[in-house]
Amino acid sequence: MQYCSREGVLSEAYPDNLTSREVHVLKLVSAGLTNREIAESLGLSSRTVDAHLRSIFGKIGVGSRSAATRYAVEHGLV
């Protein structure tokens, strides 16, 4: 499914209202990267990565990185 963003560009809709940035972070978590490695890879602070992970975990209803990885696999995100 696709939708138009504010910029009028077609974007992919992700499950459980995940944003494209959250999906990107989730993919990196699923690849085994630490929060520090994710932050460096995306040019973010570790605190911002922590905030993204809290949001992701809340949206998908999990409490661990391994459960988030399982979710990503089951939903075809990785």
N, C-alpha and C positions, 0 to 999 in steps of 0.2 A: 504494500500500500504506500502511496506517496501523498504528500500534501505540499502546499505552497507555504514557504516561510515568509516573514515580513519583507524579505528582499525579493520575493517573487521567484525564488529558485526552488525547483523541485528537490525535496529531500526525502530520504527514506524514513518511514515511521518505525520506531522500535517498540518492542513489547514493554508493557508496564510503564509507559511514559518515560522511558530512559531517553536522555538527550544523546546527541551524537558524541559529545565529549565524554559522557559517562560510559558509553559503549566503548570508546577508545580506551579509557582507563580500565574497563573491565577486560578488554582483550589483553592489555599489558599485564594485568593481575593474573589472568589465565595462562600467560606465557611464563609466569614465575618471577616476574620482576618485583623488587621491593618498592615500597613507597618512595624511597629516595631515588631509585633508578627511574621510576615513572616520572617523578618531578623533573629530573634532569632531562629525560627524553622529551618531555612536553614543554619545557621551559616554565615550569610552575614551581611554587614552593611546596615543601612537604605538607604544610598545613592545608594547602588547597587540595592536594591529593587526598588527605585525610577527610576533608569535607566531601569530596566527590564520593569516596568510598562509603561514608555514612549515608549519603543520599541513595547510592546504589543499593546498599544493603537494606535500607528501609523500603525502597520501591519494590524490590524483588523478594522481600521477606526472608532474608538469610542473615546469619550472624558470623560467618567465617569466609575466608578467602577460598577455601576448598569448596564450600557450598556455592559461592558465587561462580566459581569455575565450572561446576557441574551445571548450573543454570545456563551459563553461556554456551556450553556444549549442547545442552538439550534444546536451546532456542536458536541454534545455528549461527551464533554470533562469532564463533571461532571455528 
